[in-house]
Amino acid sequence: MSDRKNVLYLSYDGMTDSLGQSQVIPYLAGLAKKGFSFTILSFEKKDRYKKNSKDIKAMLDSEGISWHPLIYTKSPPVLSTLYDYVRMKSIAASLHRKISFDLIHCRSYIPALAGIALNRRFGIPFIFDMRGFWADERVDGGLWDIKNQVFKFIYRYFKRKELEFVNRSAAIVSLTNAGKNEILNWKGIEINAGKIAVIPCCVDTGLFDIKKIPPAEKLRMMQSLNLEPSNLVLGYLGSIGTWYLLDEMLLFFSSLKKSQPSAKFLFVTHDDPGDIILKARQNQIDSSDVIITTADRRDVPLMISLFNYGIFFIKPSYSKTASSPTKQGEIMAMGVPVICNDGIGDSSRIVEQYHSGLVVDLPDYVAAVAHLAAGTAYDRALIREGALDYFSLDEGVRKYLDIYNKVTK
């Protein structure tokens, strides 16, 4: 008889999303090799599921991971999420009757609602893998206007549930030390610090490795993007979305351009290029200095290898205390220095601890650019060592394994 423990992994993010591929599947594949049997219940965006589901299913099958995808309901607001929650809870209960789970791993707040309901009904322990302060992110990002009584009610409801998730869960995962410290100061907390593990958004450092990029392939990519070896390339990776300060990043580039005339701004994103070009023009930046391209996950390391610096400016807010930008670890793993702003999770501390780039005090672009123009040299090997130390996927798997073993012993 097998002594493998059965784990139900609940995610409102899709496995066909880039986050699912970078921040869920690699962890579960590593844990599956350590004696845990996984069933994933996830919500997939229809277009991405249609495009990527066969590849994702084959990948999960090869790791012995069972996958139960559901299609995410987009509208109407609030009611669609309630509908998805009811489906998640119902199907999870049905799966438990067939499989008998030893543990439920809840990725963020909607899954935690289902996890705590199943905990009450069946006594299954659950992990609250919070991924940030979700309710506060909705408010800080302008998605929930709490002047509206409906959203005010929903926000207060989730803040009450948040406290319940923290107190009732078997273990908590925070992306940042700053987030952990904040939780321990909340009114109504009934836990000690040992219940919260800090696991940042980790990186597959085997994939993100400059040594695995053939020079000829890098040269071909530069040529296809009309980049010259003399160009200083400021690079941005990922979607712009709600949180990223595009205007501020463009203003930084504009200031950089004055001291580095050969500078180019390379965006690797699936966002609409027209929106970025329009913003560039509004900031008096020649569109020929802005290059926009896309990349599948397997090609992202190649694109980062073109960067001289990787940049991300994020809107500082209370909720961002708990955020760990995935791109920071990926850029560092490629040995590329990071340019970021302060007030985002542990990002500034990581930059300073590992001498891996520059923290900009927005909106003082001039001082930051002057720092770069002074010829500041960054040791790319040491930057990668910093990523291996802090963002290693193997270390993330080890920390999750420790939690799983404690909860299921």
C-alpha positions in Angstrom: 0.0 0.0 0.0 1.3 3.5 -0.9 2.1 5.8 2.0 2.0 8.9 -0.3 -0.1 11.8 1.1 -2.9 13.2 -1.0 -2.9 16.9 -1.5 -5.6 19.0 -3.1 -4.2 22.2 -4.6 -6.8 24.9 -5.1 -6.0 27.9 -7.4 -8.1 30.7 -8.8 -5.1 31.3 -11.1 -4.8 29.0 -14.2 -2.1 26.5 -14.9 -2.2 27.8 -18.5 -1.4 31.3 -17.1 2.3 32.3 -16.9 2.0 32.4 -13.1 0.7 28.9 -13.0 3.7 27.7 -15.1 6.3 29.6 -13.1 4.9 29.7 -9.6 2.8 26.6 -9.2 3.8 23.7 -11.4 7.5 23.7 -10.7 6.9 23.6 -6.9 4.3 20.8 -7.2 6.6 18.8 -9.5 9.4 19.1 -6.9 7.1 18.1 -4.0 5.6 15.2 -6.0 9.1 13.7 -6.1 9.2 13.9 -2.3 6.2 11.6 -1.7 3.1 13.7 -2.2 0.3 13.0 -4.6 -1.3 16.1 -6.1 -4.7 17.0 -7.5 -5.0 20.5 -8.9 -8.3 22.3 -9.2 -7.8 25.5 -11.1 -9.7 28.1 -13.0 -8.5 28.8 -16.6 -9.0 31.7 -18.9 -10.8 30.4 -21.9 -8.4 31.6 -24.6 -5.3 30.5 -22.8 -6.8 27.1 -21.9 -7.7 26.5 -25.6 -4.1 27.5 -26.6 -2.1 25.8 -23.9 -4.1 23.0 -22.2 -2.6 20.1 -24.1 0.9 21.1 -23.3 0.1 21.8 -19.7 -1.8 18.5 -19.3 1.1 16.6 -20.8 3.5 18.3 -18.5 1.4 17.5 -15.4 0.8 13.9 -16.5 4.6 13.4 -16.8 4.9 14.5 -13.2 2.0 12.2 -12.0 -0.1 15.2 -11.1 -3.9 15.1 -11.7 -5.5 18.2 -13.1 -9.2 19.3 -12.9 -9.4 22.6 -14.9 -12.5 24.7 -14.8 -13.2 27.7 -17.0 -13.0 31.1 -15.2 -16.1 33.2 -15.1 -15.3 36.8 -16.0 -18.6 38.6 -15.6 -20.8 40.0 -14.1 -18.5 41.3 -11.3 -18.9 39.8 -7.9 -21.5 37.3 -8.9 -19.1 35.6 -11.3 -16.6 35.1 -8.5 -19.3 33.8 -6.2 -20.4 31.4 -8.9 -16.8 30.2 -9.3 -16.4 29.8 -5.5 -19.5 27.6 -5.3 -18.2 25.4 -8.1 -14.8 25.2 -6.5 -16.2 24.1 -3.1 -18.6 21.6 -4.6 -16.1 19.9 -6.9 -13.4 19.9 -4.2 -15.9 18.1 -1.9 -16.7 15.6 -4.6 -13.0 14.9 -5.2 -12.4 14.4 -1.5 -15.0 11.7 -1.4 -13.2 9.9 -4.1 -9.6 10.5 -3.1 -9.6 11.4 0.6 -7.2 14.3 0.9 -4.7 14.6 3.8 -4.1 18.3 3.1 -5.6 21.2 1.1 -3.2 23.9 -0.2 -5.1 27.1 -0.9 -3.4 29.6 -3.2 -4.9 33.0 -2.1 -8.2 34.1 -0.7 -11.0 32.6 -2.9 -9.4 29.1 -2.6 -9.0 29.7 1.2 -12.8 30.3 1.4 -13.3 26.8 -0.1 -10.5 25.4 2.0 -11.9 26.6 5.3 -15.4 25.3 4.4 -13.9 21.8 3.6 -11.9 22.0 6.9 -15.1 22.5 8.9 -17.0 19.8 7.0 -14.3 17.1 6.7 -11.6 18.1 9.2 -8.9 18.4 6.4 -6.1 20.7 7.4 -5.4 23.6 5.0 -2.5 25.8 4.2 -3.2 29.5 3.6 -0.7 30.5 0.9 -1.8 34.1 0.8 0.2 35.5 -2.1 -0.3 39.0 -0.8 -3.0 41.1 1.0 -5.6 40.4 -1.7 -8.5 42.4 -0.4 -6.3 45.5 0.1 -4.8 45.0 -3.3 -8.3 45.2 -4.8 -8.8 48.5 -3.0 -5.3 50.0 -3.6 -5.5 49.0 -7.3 -8.8 50.8 -7.8 -10.8 47.6 -8.5 -13.0 48.0 -5.4 -14.2 51.5 -4.6 -15.1 51.3 -1.0 -17.2 54.5 -1.3 -19.6 52.1 -3.0 -21.5 50.3 -0.3 -21.4 46.9 -2.1 -17.6 47.0 -2.4 -17.3 48.3 1.2 -19.2 45.3 2.4 -17.2 42.9 0.3 -13.9 44.4 1.5 -14.9 44.2 5.2 -16.1 40.6 4.7 -12.8 39.5 3.3 -10.8 41.3 6.0 -12.8 39.3 8.6 -12.2 36.1 6.6 -8.5 36.9 6.3 -8.2 36.9 10.0 -10.0 33.6 10.2 -7.8 32.1 7.5 -4.7 33.1 9.4 -5.9 31.8 12.8 -7.6 28.6 11.6 -5.1 27.4 9.0 -2.5 24.7 9.8 0.2 26.9 8.2 0.6 30.3 6.5 2.9 31.2 3.6 3.9 34.9 3.1 5.8 36.1 0.1 7.8 38.6 2.2 9.3 39.2 5.6 7.6 42.6 5.6 4.3 41.0 5.1 4.9 38.5 7.9 5.8 41.2 10.3 2.7 43.2 9.3 0.4 40.1 9.9 1.9 39.6 13.4 0.8 43.1 14.3 -2.8 42.7 13.2 -5.5 43.0 15.9 -7.1 39.7 16.6 -4.1 37.5 15.7 -3.9 34.3 17.7 -0.7 32.8 16.3 3.0 33.0 16.8 5.7 33.8 14.3 6.6 30.1 13.7 3.3 29.5 11.9 4.2 31.8 9.1 6.9 30.7 6.5 8.3 33.2 4.1 8.7 31.8 0.6 9.2 34.5 -2.1 8.3 34.0 -5.8 11.0 31.5 -6.6 12.8 31.0 -9.9 13.8 28.0 -11.9 17.5 28.9 -11.9 18.3 26.0 -14.2 16.1 27.6 -16.9 17.2 31.2 -16.1 20.9 30.8 -16.6 23.0 33.0 -18.9 25.4 30.1 -19.5 22.6 28.3 -21.3 22.1 31.1 -23.9 24.2 30.3 -27.0 26.0 33.6 -28.1 24.9 33.0 -31.7 21.2 32.8 -30.6 21.6 36.0 -28.6 23.1 37.7 -31.7 20.3 36.6 -33.9 17.7 37.9 -31.5 19.5 41.3 -31.3 19.6 41.5 -35.0 15.9 40.6 -35.3 15.1 43.5 -32.8 17.5 45.9 -34.6 19.7 46.2 -31.5 23.4 47.0 -31.8 26.1 45.8 -29.3 26.7 49.5 -28.6 23.1 50.0 -27.4 22.5 50.2 -23.7 19.3 48.2 -23.2 16.9 49.0 -20.4 14.5 46.0 -20.2 11.0 45.5 -18.8 9.5 42.0 -18.5 5.8 41.1 -18.1 2.5 42.8 -18.3 2.0 46.5 -17.3 -1.3 45.8 -15.5 -2.7 47.8 -12.6 0.4 48.2 -10.5 3.3 49.0 -12.7 4.2 52.7 -13.1 4.7 53.0 -16.9 4.9 56.8 -17.0 7.6 56.8 -14.3 9.6 54.1 -16.1 9.5 56.0 -19.3 10.5 59.2 -17.5 13.5 57.3 -16.1 14.4 56.1 -19.5 14.1 59.6 -20.9 16.5 60.9 -18.2 18.9 57.9 -19.0 18.8 58.7 -22.7 20.3 62.2 -22.0 23.5 60.6 -20.6 23.3 57.5 -22.7 22.2 58.5 -26.2 22.4 54.9 -27.5 19.9 53.7 -24.9 16.9 51.6 -26.0 13.9 50.5 -24.0 13.0 46.9 -24.6 9.6 45.7 -23.4 9.0 41.9 -23.4 5.2 41.8 -22.9 1.9 40.5 -24.2 0.3 43.9 -23.6 -0.9 46.1 -26.5 2.2 47.7 -28.1 0.0 50.7 -29.1 -0.6 51.6 -25.5 3.1 51.6 -24.7 4.0 53.6 -27.8 1.3 56.2 -27.0 2.7 56.7 -23.5 6.2 57.0 -24.9 5.1 59.8 -27.3 3.3 61.5 -24.5 6.6 61.5 -22.6 8.5 63.0 -25.6 10.3 59.7 -26.3 11.0 58.8 -29.9 9.1 55.6 -30.7 12.2 54.2 -32.5 13.9 54.0 -29.1 11.1 51.8 -27.7 11.2 48.1 -28.8 8.2 45.9 -28.0 8.2 42.1 -28.4 6.6 39.0 -26.9 8.1 35.7 -25.7 7.0 32.3 -24.6 8.2 31.3 -21.1 11.0 29.1 -22.6 12.3 32.2 -24.5 12.2 34.7 -21.6 15.8 33.9 -20.4 17.0 34.8 -23.9 15.2 38.1 -23.8 16.6 39.0 -20.4 20.1 38.2 -21.7 19.7 41.3 -23.9 19.1 43.6 -20.9 21.9 45.8 -19.5 19.4 46.6 -16.7 16.0 45.3 -15.8 13.5 47.8 -14.5 10.3 47.7 -12.6 8.6 50.6 -10.8 5.5 49.6 -8.8 2.8 51.8 -7.2 3.7 51.8 -3.5 0.8 51.0 -1.2 -0.1 49.1 1.9 -0.9 45.9 0.1 2.4 45.9 -1.7 4.1 45.2 1.6 3.3 41.6 0.9 4.3 41.5 -2.7 7.3 39.6 -4.3 7.7 40.5 -8.0 8.5 37.3 -9.9 10.5 39.3 -12.4 13.1 40.4 -9.8 14.3 36.8 -9.2 14.2 36.0 -12.9 16.3 39.1 -13.8 18.8 38.5 -11.0 19.1 34.8 -12.0 20.4 36.0 -15.4 23.0 38.1 -13.6 21.3 41.4 -14.7 21.2 44.3 -12.3 17.7 45.5 -11.2 16.4 49.0 -11.1 13.4 49.3 -8.8 11.6 51.7 -6.5 11.3 51.5 -2.7 8.3 50.3 -0.7 7.6 47.0 -2.4 7.8 44.0 -0.1 11.4 43.0 0.5 12.6 44.1 -3.0 14.8 47.0 -1.8 16.4 45.0 1.0 17.2 42.2 -1.5 18.8 44.7 -4.0 20.9 46.2 -1.2 21.8 42.8 0.4 23.0 41.3 -2.8 24.4 44.4 -4.4 22.1 43.5 -7.3 21.1 46.9 -8.7 19.7 50.3 -7.8 16.8 51.5 -5.7 15.3 54.7 -7.0 13.7 57.2 -4.8 10.9 58.3 -7.0 10.7 60.8 -8.7 14.4 61.6 -8.3 15.4 60.0 -11.7 18.3 62.4 -12.1 20.2 61.1 -9.0 19.7 57.5 -10.1 20.8 58.1 -13.7 23.9 60.0 -12.4 24.7 57.0 -10.3 24.7 54.8 -13.4 26.5 57.4 -15.5 29.3 57.5 -12.9 30.3 54.0 -14.1 28.8 51.9 -11.3 29.9 48.4 -12.0 27.8 45.3 -11.1 29.3 41.9 -10.7 26.9 39.7 -12.7 28.2 36.5 -11.2 27.5 37.8 -7.7 24.0 38.9 -8.7 23.3 35.4 -9.9 24.7 34.0 -6.7 22.2 36.3 -4.9 19.3 34.8 -6.9 20.5 31.3 -6.1 20.6 32.1 -2.4 17.3 33.9 -2.1 15.1 32.9 -5.0 16.1 29.2 -5.6 13.3 27.0 -6.6 15.0 24.1 -4.8 15.0 26.2 -1.6 11.3 27.0 -2.1 10.5 23.3 -2.5 12.5 22.5 0.6 10.5 25.1 2.6 7.1 23.8 1.3 8.2 20.2 2.1 9.0 21.2 5.6 5.4 22.7 6.0 3.8 19.6 4.3 5.7 17.2 6.6 4.7 19.1 9.7 1.0 19.4 8.8 0.6 15.8 7.6 2.7 13.9 10.2 
